[in-house]
Amino acid sequence: MSEQTADAEPERRPAAPRSVQRSLASIILGFELIVVFLAALVNYGLPTGGLISLGPVGSLVAGGVLCLLIILTLGLIRRPFAITLGWIVQVLILLGGFFNVAMFFVGALFAAMWAYGMIRGARIDRWNKENA
């Protein structure tokens, strides 16, 4: 009784479930993008607030480059090397503490969230794959 008409759409396969690890990476990097942007603005206003001073323009350029790296990492998050790139971002944010001492604390918090998200996310992805 069910006849396919010329207007009927072909059946679509359900999308593969998204990796929990990659979802957590996207969330963490998104929040880091906001924090790094705001930190660059703070460093612009307080160019002598850290151990090393880049000056106002240098602070904006360094913050902008780091923001672009985070955006690039977000865009490549489906690629296997994006997680490694995310680890590099974490190190660079920690190094930002030399320009603004508060970034040592903020960078350590984000690095801890990143490590937890990547380890726990991989574990959940493995468990989902085994029990699928």
N, CA, C and O atoms as CSV, one atom per row, in Angstrom:
chain,resi,resn,atom,element,x,y,z
A,1,MET,N,N,0.795,-1.188,0.000
A,1,MET,CA,C,0.000,0.000,0.000
A,1,MET,C,C,0.845,1.262,0.000
A,1,MET,O,O,0.385,2.320,-0.429
A,2,SER,N,N,2.038,1.159,0.463
A,2,SER,CA,C,2.844,2.376,0.494
A,2,SER,C,C,3.658,2.469,-0.784
A,2,SER,O,O,4.586,1.693,-1.010
A,3,GLU,N,N,3.305,3.399,-1.584
A,3,GLU,CA,C,4.016,3.634,-2.834
A,3,GLU,C,C,4.856,4.887,-2.676
A,3,GLU,O,O,4.426,5.880,-2.089
A,4,GLN,N,N,6.050,4.817,-3.208
A,4,GLN,CA,C,6.896,6.002,-3.166
A,4,GLN,C,C,6.555,6.877,-4.357
A,4,GLN,O,O,6.440,6.401,-5.486
A,5,THR,N,N,6.401,8.118,-4.096
A,5,THR,CA,C,6.131,9.062,-5.173
A,5,THR,C,C,7.434,9.757,-5.549
A,5,THR,O,O,8.440,9.643,-4.848
A,6,ALA,N,N,7.400,10.455,-6.627
A,6,ALA,CA,C,8.586,11.161,-7.090
A,6,ALA,C,C,8.984,12.270,-6.126
A,6,ALA,O,O,10.138,12.697,-6.103
A,7,ASP,N,N,8.021,12.737,-5.326
A,7,ASP,CA,C,8.293,13.821,-4.382
A,7,ASP,C,C,8.909,13.333,-3.077
A,7,ASP,O,O,9.453,14.133,-2.316
A,8,ALA,N,N,8.833,12.048,-2.810
A,8,ALA,CA,C,9.293,11.530,-1.522
A,8,ALA,C,C,10.813,11.659,-1.401
A,8,ALA,O,O,11.556,11.411,-2.351
A,9,GLU,N,N,11.241,12.047,-0.224
A,9,GLU,CA,C,12.674,12.160,0.037
A,9,GLU,C,C,13.232,10.791,0.379
A,9,GLU,O,O,12.552,9.987,1.018
A,10,PRO,N,N,14.454,10.516,-0.036
A,10,PRO,CA,C,15.058,9.244,0.355
A,10,PRO,C,C,15.295,9.224,1.866
A,10,PRO,O,O,15.451,10.271,2.495
A,11,GLU,N,N,15.320,8.032,2.429
A,11,GLU,CA,C,15.534,7.915,3.870
A,11,GLU,C,C,16.943,8.373,4.211
A,11,GLU,O,O,17.908,8.059,3.513
A,12,ARG,N,N,17.034,9.102,5.271
A,12,ARG,CA,C,18.332,9.591,5.716
A,12,ARG,C,C,18.830,8.727,6.870
A,12,ARG,O,O,18.074,8.334,7.758
A,13,ARG,N,N,20.108,8.453,6.821
A,13,ARG,CA,C,20.702,7.722,7.929
A,13,ARG,C,C,20.795,8.647,9.124
A,13,ARG,O,O,21.047,9.842,8.966
A,14,PRO,N,N,20.595,8.112,10.319
A,14,PRO,CA,C,20.759,8.971,11.492
A,14,PRO,C,C,22.230,9.380,11.633
A,14,PRO,O,O,23.138,8.604,11.333
A,15,ALA,N,N,22.435,10.577,12.082
A,15,ALA,CA,C,23.801,11.078,12.242
A,15,ALA,C,C,24.514,10.284,13.331
A,15,ALA,O,O,23.910,9.864,14.318
A,16,ALA,N,N,25.795,10.095,13.126
A,16,ALA,CA,C,26.587,9.399,14.134
A,16,ALA,C,C,26.623,10.247,15.399
A,16,ALA,O,O,26.681,11.475,15.325
A,17,PRO,N,N,26.588,9.600,16.549
A,17,PRO,CA,C,26.611,10.386,17.785
A,17,PRO,C,C,27.911,11.179,17.899
A,17,PRO,O,O,28.982,10.683,17.548
A,18,ARG,N,N,27.812,12.379,18.378
A,18,ARG,CA,C,28.986,13.239,18.501
A,18,ARG,C,C,29.797,12.808,19.710
A,18,ARG,O,O,29.246,12.409,20.736
A,19,SER,N,N,31.069,12.890,19.580
A,19,SER,CA,C,31.989,12.510,20.636
A,19,SER,C,C,31.804,13.418,21.854
A,19,SER,O,O,31.753,14.641,21.720
A,20,VAL,N,N,31.706,12.823,23.027
A,20,VAL,CA,C,31.584,13.593,24.265
A,20,VAL,C,C,32.860,14.399,24.482
A,20,VAL,O,O,32.804,15.548,24.919
A,21,GLN,N,N,33.995,13.809,24.181
A,21,GLN,CA,C,35.272,14.493,24.341
A,21,GLN,C,C,35.308,15.752,23.477
A,21,GLN,O,O,35.734,16.809,23.944
A,22,ARG,N,N,34.874,15.653,22.249
A,22,ARG,CA,C,34.901,16.813,21.356
A,22,ARG,C,C,33.860,17.862,21.760
A,22,ARG,O,O,34.083,19.061,21.594
A,23,SER,N,N,32.728,17.405,22.289
A,23,SER,CA,C,31.723,18.357,22.781
A,23,SER,C,C,32.266,19.150,23.966
A,23,SER,O,O,32.100,20.368,24.034
A,24,LEU,N,N,32.915,18.450,24.899
A,24,LEU,CA,C,33.505,19.134,26.049
A,24,LEU,C,C,34.614,20.083,25.604
A,24,LEU,O,O,34.755,21.177,26.151
A,25,ALA,N,N,35.402,19.667,24.611
A,25,ALA,CA,C,36.460,20.528,24.092
A,25,ALA,C,C,35.873,21.811,23.518
A,25,ALA,O,O,36.411,22.895,23.747
A,26,SER,N,N,34.781,21.699,22.780
A,26,SER,CA,C,34.133,22.884,22.201
A,26,SER,C,C,33.642,23.830,23.286
A,26,SER,O,O,33.810,25.045,23.175
A,27,ILE,N,N,33.046,23.290,24.317
A,27,ILE,CA,C,32.513,24.114,25.399
A,27,ILE,C,C,33.639,24.847,26.115
A,27,ILE,O,O,33.562,26.055,26.336
A,28,ILE,N,N,34.678,24.114,26.475
A,28,ILE,CA,C,35.790,24.718,27.214
A,28,ILE,C,C,36.490,25.781,26.361
A,28,ILE,O,O,36.791,26.869,26.852
A,29,LEU,N,N,36.749,25.472,25.096
A,29,LEU,CA,C,37.413,26.438,24.224
A,29,LEU,C,C,36.554,27.678,24.002
A,29,LEU,O,O,37.080,28.786,23.898
A,30,GLY,N,N,35.245,27.500,23.930
A,30,GLY,CA,C,34.347,28.646,23.770
A,30,GLY,C,C,34.431,29.604,24.947
A,30,GLY,O,O,34.489,30.820,24.764
A,31,PHE,N,N,34.438,29.054,26.156
A,31,PHE,CA,C,34.573,29.910,27.335
A,31,PHE,C,C,35.966,30.539,27.405
A,31,PHE,O,O,36.110,31.690,27.817
A,32,GLU,N,N,36.977,29.789,27.008
A,32,GLU,CA,C,38.331,30.338,27.001
A,32,GLU,C,C,38.451,31.498,26.022
A,32,GLU,O,O,39.163,32.466,26.288
A,33,LEU,N,N,37.774,31.405,24.914
A,33,LEU,CA,C,37.803,32.481,23.926
A,33,LEU,C,C,37.316,33.790,24.548
A,33,LEU,O,O,37.922,34.844,24.357
A,34,ILE,N,N,36.231,33.707,25.282
A,34,ILE,CA,C,35.687,34.902,25.944
A,34,ILE,C,C,36.680,35.444,26.966
A,34,ILE,O,O,36.929,36.648,27.014
A,35,VAL,N,N,37.245,34.556,27.781
A,35,VAL,CA,C,38.166,34.986,28.837
A,35,VAL,C,C,39.441,35.589,28.242
A,35,VAL,O,O,39.922,36.611,28.730
A,36,VAL,N,N,39.987,34.972,27.203
A,36,VAL,CA,C,41.216,35.486,26.592
A,36,VAL,C,C,40.959,36.848,25.948
A,36,VAL,O,O,41.799,37.744,26.036
A,37,PHE,N,N,39.811,37.007,25.308
A,37,PHE,CA,C,39.470,38.299,24.714
A,37,PHE,C,C,39.399,39.375,25.791
A,37,PHE,O,O,39.947,40.464,25.620
A,38,LEU,N,N,38.724,39.075,26.898
A,38,LEU,CA,C,38.609,40.057,27.975
A,38,LEU,C,C,39.960,40.314,28.638
A,38,LEU,O,O,40.247,41.442,29.039
A,39,ALA,N,N,40.787,39.286,28.758
A,39,ALA,CA,C,42.122,39.463,29.339
A,39,ALA,C,C,42.979,40.355,28.446
A,39,ALA,O,O,43.766,41.158,28.947
A,40,ALA,N,N,42.833,40.221,27.139
A,40,ALA,CA,C,43.591,41.087,26.229
A,40,ALA,C,C,43.168,42.542,26.405
A,40,ALA,O,O,43.999,43.447,26.332
A,41,LEU,N,N,41.886,42.765,26.634
A,41,LEU,CA,C,41.418,44.136,26.873
A,41,LEU,C,C,41.943,44.676,28.203
A,41,LEU,O,O,42.294,45.852,28.304
A,42,VAL,N,N,41.997,43.821,29.217
A,42,VAL,CA,C,42.545,44.243,30.510
A,42,VAL,C,C,44.020,44.588,30.348
A,42,VAL,O,O,44.481,45.607,30.863
A,43,ASN,N,N,44.763,43.744,29.634
A,43,ASN,CA,C,46.192,44.013,29.423
A,43,ASN,C,C,46.409,45.285,28.607
A,43,ASN,O,O,47.429,45.957,28.762
A,44,TYR,N,N,45.468,45.611,27.754
A,44,TYR,CA,C,45.547,46.862,26.997
A,44,TYR,C,C,45.436,48.051,27.952
A,44,TYR,O,O,46.168,49.033,27.828
A,45,GLY,N,N,44.515,47.948,28.900
A,45,GLY,CA,C,44.312,49.037,29.858
A,45,GLY,C,C,45.356,49.083,30.950
A,45,GLY,O,O,45.646,50.153,31.486
A,46,LEU,N,N,45.928,47.932,31.291
A,46,LEU,CA,C,46.949,47.850,32.342
A,46,LEU,C,C,48.204,47.194,31.781
A,46,LEU,O,O,48.526,46.068,32.160
A,47,PRO,N,N,48.919,47.874,30.886
A,47,PRO,CA,C,50.048,47.221,30.211
A,47,PRO,C,C,51.188,46.830,31.137
A,47,PRO,O,O,52.044,46.041,30.737
A,48,THR,N,N,51.235,47.361,32.379
A,48,THR,CA,C,52.319,47.015,33.298
A,48,THR,C,C,51.832,46.096,34.414
A,48,THR,O,O,52.432,46.074,35.488
A,49,GLY,N,N,50.762,45.339,34.187
A,49,GLY,CA,C,50.179,44.501,35.227
A,49,GLY,C,C,50.832,43.144,35.395
A,49,GLY,O,O,50.398,42.370,36.249
A,50,GLY,N,N,51.850,42.821,34.622
A,50,GLY,CA,C,52.455,41.496,34.705
A,50,GLY,C,C,53.953,41.551,34.896
A,50,GLY,O,O,54.535,42.612,35.119
A,51,LEU,N,N,54.559,40.393,34.805
A,51,LEU,CA,C,56.006,40.298,34.950
A,51,LEU,C,C,56.722,40.811,33.699
A,51,LEU,O,O,57.837,41.326,33.777
A,52,ILE,N,N,56.068,40.663,32.549
A,52,ILE,CA,C,56.591,41.138,31.273
A,52,ILE,C,C,55.560,42.097,30.687
A,52,ILE,O,O,54.363,41.814,30.725
A,53,SER,N,N,56.005,43.209,30.154
A,53,SER,CA,C,55.080,44.173,29.562
A,53,SER,C,C,55.279,44.224,28.049
A,53,SER,O,O,56.388,44.440,27.561
A,54,LEU,N,N,54.203,44.025,27.331
A,54,LEU,CA,C,54.238,44.136,25.872
A,54,LEU,C,C,53.790,45.509,25.398
A,54,LEU,O,O,53.952,45.855,24.228
A,55,GLY,N,N,53.234,46.280,26.302
A,55,GLY,CA,C,52.645,47.554,25.908
A,55,GLY,C,C,51.210,47.324,25.458
A,55,GLY,O,O,50.793,46.183,25.260
A,56,PRO,N,N,50.464,48.389,25.300
A,56,PRO,CA,C,49.045,48.252,24.962
A,56,PRO,C,C,48.796,47.552,23.628
A,56,PRO,O,O,47.960,46.652,23.548
A,57,VAL,N,N,49.504,47.953,22.597
A,57,VAL,CA,C,49.273,47.368,21.277
A,57,VAL,C,C,49.741,45.914,21.243
A,57,VAL,O,O,49.065,45.052,20.683
A,58,GLY,N,N,50.895,45.649,21.841
A,58,GLY,CA,C,51.408,44.283,21.888
A,58,GLY,C,C,50.463,43.346,22.630
A,58,GLY,O,O,50.305,42.187,22.247
A,59,SER,N,N,49.835,43.846,23.691
A,59,SER,CA,C,48.868,43.039,24.437
A,59,SER,C,C,47.659,42.687,23.579
A,59,SER,O,O,47.178,41.555,23.598
A,60,LEU,N,N,47.178,43.674,22.828
A,60,LEU,CA,C,46.030,43.405,21.952
A,60,LEU,C,C,46.403,42.428,20.840
A,60,LEU,O,O,45.613,41.548,20.496
A,61,VAL,N,N,47.587,42.576,20.284
A,61,VAL,CA,C,48.020,41.685,19.203
A,61,VAL,C,C,48.191,40.262,19.735
A,61,VAL,O,O,47.720,39.308,19.117
A,62,ALA,N,N,48.866,40.116,20.885
A,62,ALA,CA,C,49.070,38.786,21.465
A,62,ALA,C,C,47.727,38.133,21.815
A,62,ALA,O,O,47.516,36.951,21.544
A,63,GLY,N,N,46.831,38.906,22.416
A,63,GLY,CA,C,45.506,38.374,22.739
A,63,GLY,C,C,44.722,38.020,21.488
A,63,GLY,O,O,44.024,37.006,21.455
A,64,GLY,N,N,44.834,38.851,20.460
A,64,GLY,CA,C,44.135,38.572,19.205
A,64,GLY,C,C,44.642,37.312,18.531
A,64,GLY,O,O,43.856,36.521,18.008
A,65,VAL,N,N,45.965,37.123,18.541
A,65,VAL,CA,C,46.535,35.916,17.946
A,65,VAL,C,C,46.068,34.675,18.705
A,65,VAL,O,O,45.727,33.661,18.097
A,66,LEU,N,N,46.054,34.761,20.032
A,66,LEU,CA,C,45.581,33.623,20.820
A,66,LEU,C,C,44.091,33.364,20.578
A,66,LEU,O,O,43.664,32.211,20.516
A,67,CYS,N,N,43.310,34.423,20.443
A,67,CYS,CA,C,41.885,34.254,20.117
A,67,CYS,C,C,41.714,33.580,18.758
A,67,CYS,O,O,40.867,32.700,18.606
A,68,LEU,N,N,42.506,33.983,17.779
A,68,LEU,CA,C,42.429,33.357,16.455
A,68,LEU,C,C,42.832,31.874,16.517
A,68,LEU,O,O,42.245,31.043,15.825
A,69,LEU,N,N,43.824,31.549,17.337
A,69,LEU,CA,C,44.223,30.153,17.505
A,69,LEU,C,C,43.101,29.336,18.136
A,69,LEU,O,O,42.874,28.189,17.749
A,70,ILE,N,N,42.407,29.914,19.096
A,70,ILE,CA,C,41.276,29.217,19.719
A,70,ILE,C,C,40.160,29.018,18.700
A,70,ILE,O,O,39.561,27.944,18.646
A,71,ILE,N,N,39.874,30.029,17.895
A,71,ILE,CA,C,38.836,29.908,16.864
A,71,ILE,C,C,39.224,28.843,15.846
A,71,ILE,O,O,38.381,28.054,15.419
A,72,LEU,N,N,40.496,28.817,15.456
A,72,LEU,CA,C,40.988,27.792,14.533
A,72,LEU,C,C,40.814,26.397,15.138
A,72,LEU,O,O,40.382,25.467,14.457
A,73,THR,N,N,41.148,26.261,16.401
A,73,THR,CA,C,40.997,24.975,17.080
A,73,THR,C,C,39.528,24.561,17.137
A,73,THR,O,O,39.202,23.391,16.934
A,74,LEU,N,N,38.656,25.506,17.409
A,74,LEU,CA,C,37.216,25.207,17.412
A,74,LEU,C,C,36.742,24.745,16.041
A,74,LEU,O,O,35.928,23.829,15.933
A,75,GLY,N,N,37.255,25.382,14.999
A,75,GLY,CA,C,36.869,25.002,13.641
A,75,GLY,C,C,37.379,23.632,13.232
A,75,GLY,O,O,36.771,22.962,12.397
A,76,LEU,N,N,38.483,23.219,13.813
A,76,LEU,CA,C,39.086,21.929,13.460
A,76,LEU,C,C,38.788,20.842,14.485
A,76,LEU,O,O,39.433,19.793,14.469
A,77,ILE,N,N,37.837,21.067,15.366
A,77,ILE,CA,C,37.617,20.178,16.510
A,77,ILE,C,C,37.282,18.741,16.098
A,77,ILE,O,O,37.492,17.818,16.885
A,78,ARG,N,N,36.778,18.539,14.907
A,78,ARG,CA,C,36.464,17.172,14.453
A,78,ARG,C,C,37.701,16.404,13.991
A,78,ARG,O,O,37.644,15.186,13.816
A,79,ARG,N,N,38.793,17.090,13.797
A,79,ARG,CA,C,40.040,16.455,13.363
A,79,ARG,C,C,40.768,15.859,14.568
A,79,ARG,O,O,40.669,16.386,15.676
A,80,PRO,N,N,41.494,14.769,14.358
A,80,PRO,CA,C,42.190,14.129,15.488
A,80,PRO,C,C,43.249,15.016,16.152
A,80,PRO,O,O,43.453,14.921,17.362
A,81,PHE,N,N,43.921,15.872,15.386
A,81,PHE,CA,C,44.982,16.686,15.951
A,81,PHE,C,C,44.462,17.906,16.710
A,81,PHE,O,O,45.253,18.621,17.325
A,82,ALA,N,N,43.165,18.157,16.683
A,82,ALA,CA,C,42.606,19.332,17.349
A,82,ALA,C,C,42.748,19.244,18.862
A,82,ALA,O,O,42.909,20.266,19.529
A,83,ILE,N,N,42.691,18.043,19.408
A,83,ILE,CA,C,42.856,17.889,20.855
A,83,ILE,C,C,44.276,18.294,21.250
A,83,ILE,O,O,44.471,18.954,22.271
A,84,THR,N,N,45.266,17.903,20.447
A,84,THR,CA,C,46.652,18.303,20.704
A,84,THR,C,C,46.790,19.818,20.586
A,84,THR,O,O,47.476,20.448,21.391
A,85,LEU,N,N,46.148,20.391,19.597
A,85,LEU,CA,C,46.159,21.843,19.433
A,85,LEU,C,C,45.518,22.514,20.653
A,85,LEU,O,O,45.954,23.582,21.083
A,86,GLY,N,N,44.492,21.885,21.198
A,86,GLY,CA,C,43.863,22.399,22.418
A,86,GLY,C,C,44.816,22.389,23.606
A,86,GLY,O,O,44.805,23.309,24.424
A,87,TRP,N,N,45.640,21.347,23.699
A,87,TRP,CA,C,46.648,21.304,24.770
A,87,TRP,C,C,47.647,22.451,24.599
A,87,TRP,O,O,48.079,23.051,25.583
A,88,ILE,N,N,48.009,22.751,23.365
A,88,ILE,CA,C,48.932,23.862,23.104
A,88,ILE,C,C,48.291,25.181,23.529
A,88,ILE,O,O,48.960,26.044,24.096
A,89,VAL,N,N,46.999,25.336,23.256
A,89,VAL,CA,C,46.273,26.533,23.685
A,89,VAL,C,C,46.327,26.657,25.208
A,89,VAL,O,O,46.504,27.754,25.738
A,90,GLN,N,N,46.175,25.536,25.907
A,90,GLN,CA,C,46.200,25.579,27.375
A,90,GLN,C,C,47.553,26.079,27.875
A,90,GLN,O,O,47.619,26.888,28.801
A,91,VAL,N,N,48.623,25.597,27.262
A,91,VAL,CA,C,49.969,26.029,27.661
A,91,VAL,C,C,50.150,27.518,27.390
A,91,VAL,O,O,50.713,28.238,28.215
A,92,LEU,N,N,49.675,27.980,26.239
A,92,LEU,CA,C,49.817,29.395,25.899
A,92,LEU,C,C,49.027,30.282,26.859
A,92,LEU,O,O,49.480,31.373,27.204
A,93,ILE,N,N,47.865,29.832,27.289
A,93,ILE,CA,C,47.077,30.614,28.241
A,93,ILE,C,C,47.798,30.665,29.586
A,93,ILE,O,O,47.820,31.703,30.248
A,94,LEU,N,N,48.385,29.539,29.983
A,94,LEU,CA,C,49.181,29.550,31.214
A,94,LEU,C,C,50.361,30.512,31.105
A,94,LEU,O,O,50.668,31.231,32.056
A,95,LEU,N,N,51.014,30.526,29.960
A,95,LEU,CA,C,52.133,31.448,29.750
A,95,LEU,C,C,51.681,32.904,29.738
A,95,LEU,O,O,52.481,33.812,29.963
A,96,GLY,N,N,50.402,33.118,29.476
A,96,GLY,CA,C,49.853,34.469,29.533
A,96,GLY,C,C,49.949,35.082,30.912
A,96,GLY,O,O,49.796,36.292,31.073
A,97,GLY,N,N,50.202,34.249,31.910
A,97,GLY,CA,C,50.385,34.751,33.267
A,97,GLY,C,C,51.589,35.658,33.405
A,97,GLY,O,O,51.655,36.457,34.338
A,98,PHE,N,N,52.540,35.549,32.497
A,98,PHE,CA,C,53.688,36.452,32.551
A,98,PHE,C,C,53.305,37.873,32.160
A,98,PHE,O,O,53.995,38.826,32.524
A,99,PHE,N,N,52.214,38.018,31.426
A,99,PHE,CA,C,51.749,39.337,31.001
A,99,PHE,C,C,50.685,39.887,31.931
A,99,PHE,O,O,50.524,41.102,32.049
A,100,ASN,N,N,49.961,39.001,32.591
A,100,ASN,CA,C,48.959,39.370,33.581
A,100,ASN,C,C,48.933,38.239,34.600
A,100,ASN,O,O,48.501,37.130,34.286
A,101,VAL,N,N,49.385,38.507,35.798
A,101,VAL,CA,C,49.593,37.460,36.801
A,101,VAL,C,C,48.308,36.673,37.074
A,101,VAL,O,O,48.375,35.489,37.402
A,102,ALA,N,N,47.170,37.294,36.948
A,102,ALA,CA,C,45.908,36.587,37.182
A,102,ALA,C,C,45.696,35.445,36.186
A,102,ALA,O,O,44.961,34.500,36.470
A,103,MET,N,N,46.340,35.535,35.022
A,103,MET,CA,C,46.171,34.483,34.008
A,103,MET,C,C,46.831,33.165,34.433
A,103,MET,O,O,46.481,32.111,33.902
A,104,PHE,N,N,47.777,33.205,35.378
A,104,PHE,CA,C,48.311,31.961,35.916
A,104,PHE,C,C,47.184,31.169,36.575
A,104,PHE,O,O,47.049,29.963,36.369
A,105,PHE,N,N,46.381,31.872,37.370
A,105,PHE,CA,C,45.259,31.227,38.064
A,105,PHE,C,C,44.183,30.794,37.065
A,105,PHE,O,O,43.710,29.658,37.105
A,106,VAL,N,N,43.804,31.703,36.176
A,106,VAL,CA,C,42.764,31.396,35.184
A,106,VAL,C,C,43.231,30.272,34.256
A,106,VAL,O,O,42.465,29.361,33.946
A,107,GLY,N,N,44.477,30.340,33.819
A,107,GLY,CA,C,45.026,29.303,32.949
A,107,GLY,C,C,45.068,27.947,33.624
A,107,GLY,O,O,44.783,26.924,33.001
A,108,ALA,N,N,45.429,27.940,34.920
A,108,ALA,CA,C,45.457,26.676,35.662
A,108,ALA,C,C,44.053,26.086,35.792
A,108,ALA,O,O,43.875,24.874,35.678
A,109,LEU,N,N,43.063,26.937,36.031
A,109,LEU,CA,C,41.682,26.447,36.112
A,109,LEU,C,C,41.224,25.846,34.781
A,109,LEU,O,O,40.649,24.759,34.745
A,110,PHE,N,N,41.483,26.560,33.701
A,110,PHE,CA,C,41.074,26.054,32.395
A,110,PHE,C,C,41.863,24.808,31.998
A,110,PHE,O,O,41.304,23.894,31.392
A,111,ALA,N,N,43.140,24.759,32.328
A,111,ALA,CA,C,43.938,23.574,32.019
A,111,ALA,C,C,43.414,22.370,32.794
A,111,ALA,O,O,43.379,21.260,32.262
A,112,ALA,N,N,43.007,22.577,34.042
A,112,ALA,CA,C,42.435,21.485,34.836
A,112,ALA,C,C,41.105,21.027,34.231
A,112,ALA,O,O,40.837,19.829,34.146
A,113,MET,N,N,40.273,21.989,33.812
A,113,MET,CA,C,39.003,21.616,33.168
A,113,MET,C,C,39.265,20.878,31.864
A,113,MET,O,O,38.582,19.903,31.552
A,114,TRP,N,N,40.253,21.339,31.099
A,114,TRP,CA,C,40.593,20.701,29.832
A,114,TRP,C,C,41.052,19.260,30.066
A,114,TRP,O,O,40.594,18.334,29.396
A,115,ALA,N,N,41.963,19.086,31.027
A,115,ALA,CA,C,42.478,17.742,31.315
A,115,ALA,C,C,41.346,16.819,31.752
A,115,ALA,O,O,41.246,15.690,31.271
A,116,TYR,N,N,40.502,17.285,32.651
A,116,TYR,CA,C,39.378,16.467,33.110
A,116,TYR,C,C,38.440,16.143,31.955
A,116,TYR,O,O,38.021,14.996,31.796
A,117,GLY,N,N,38.110,17.143,31.153
A,117,GLY,CA,C,37.190,16.933,30.035
A,117,GLY,C,C,37.738,15.964,29.001
A,117,GLY,O,O,37.001,15.133,28.470
A,118,MET,N,N,39.024,16.066,28.716
A,118,MET,CA,C,39.615,15.187,27.701
A,118,MET,C,C,39.746,13.750,28.217
A,118,MET,O,O,39.503,12.799,27.474
A,119,ILE,N,N,40.127,13.594,29.475
A,119,ILE,CA,C,40.269,12.247,30.042
A,119,ILE,C,C,38.901,11.600,30.247
A,119,ILE,O,O,38.678,10.466,29.823
A,120,ARG,N,N,37.989,12.319,30.895
A,120,ARG,CA,C,36.656,11.761,31.167
A,120,ARG,C,C,35.868,11.593,29.868
A,120,ARG,O,O,35.158,10.602,29.699
A,121,GLY,N,N,35.987,12.551,28.956
A,121,GLY,CA,C,35.279,12.447,27.676
A,121,GLY,C,C,35.722,11.241,26.874
A,121,GLY,O,O,34.893,10.546,26.287
A,122,ALA,N,N,37.032,10.983,26.842
A,122,ALA,CA,C,37.540,9.799,26.132
A,122,ALA,C,C,37.029,8.520,26.787
A,122,ALA,O,O,36.689,7.555,26.102
A,123,ARG,N,N,36.980,8.521,28.105
A,123,ARG,CA,C,36.482,7.342,28.822
A,123,ARG,C,C,34.998,7.101,28.512
A,123,ARG,O,O,34.585,5.962,28.291
A,124,ILE,N,N,34.211,8.161,28.496
A,124,ILE,CA,C,32.781,8.026,28.179
A,124,ILE,C,C,32.602,7.571,26.737
A,124,ILE,O,O,31.768,6.708,26.461
A,125,ASP,N,N,33.376,8.141,25.815
A,125,ASP,CA,C,33.290,7.719,24.411
A,125,ASP,C,C,33.630,6.234,24.247
A,125,ASP,O,O,32.965,5.524,23.494
A,126,ARG,N,N,34.658,5.771,24.947
A,126,ARG,CA,C,35.021,4.352,24.905
A,126,ARG,C,C,33.896,3.479,25.445
A,126,ARG,O,O,33.563,2.446,24.864
A,127,TRP,N,N,33.314,3.905,26.565
A,127,TRP,CA,C,32.225,3.142,27.191
A,127,TRP,C,C,31.011,3.097,26.248
A,127,TRP,O,O,30.384,2.050,26.085
A,128,ASN,N,N,30.688,4.241,25.632
A,128,ASN,CA,C,29.553,4.272,24.681
A,128,ASN,C,C,29.797,3.348,23.491
A,128,ASN,O,O,28.882,2.667,23.028
A,129,LYS,N,N,31.035,3.329,23.001
A,129,LYS,CA,C,31.368,2.474,21.854
A,129,LYS,C,C,31.259,1.001,22.217
A,129,LYS,O,O,30.756,0.197,21.431
A,130,GLU,N,N,31.730,0.647,23.411
A,130,GLU,CA,C,31.667,-0.748,23.862
A,130,GLU,C,C,30.233,-1.216,24.095
A,130,GLU,O,O,29.911,-2.380,23.857
A,131,ASN,N,N,29.379,-0.318,24.558
A,131,ASN,CA,C,28.009,-0.703,24.918
A,131,ASN,C,C,26.980,-0.339,23.877
A,131,ASN,O,O,25.781,-0.379,24.152
A,132,ALA,N,N,27.418,0.012,22.696
A,132,ALA,CA,C,26.477,0.377,21.639
A,132,ALA,C,C,25.889,-0.873,20.979
A,132,ALA,O,O,25.074,-0.762,20.064
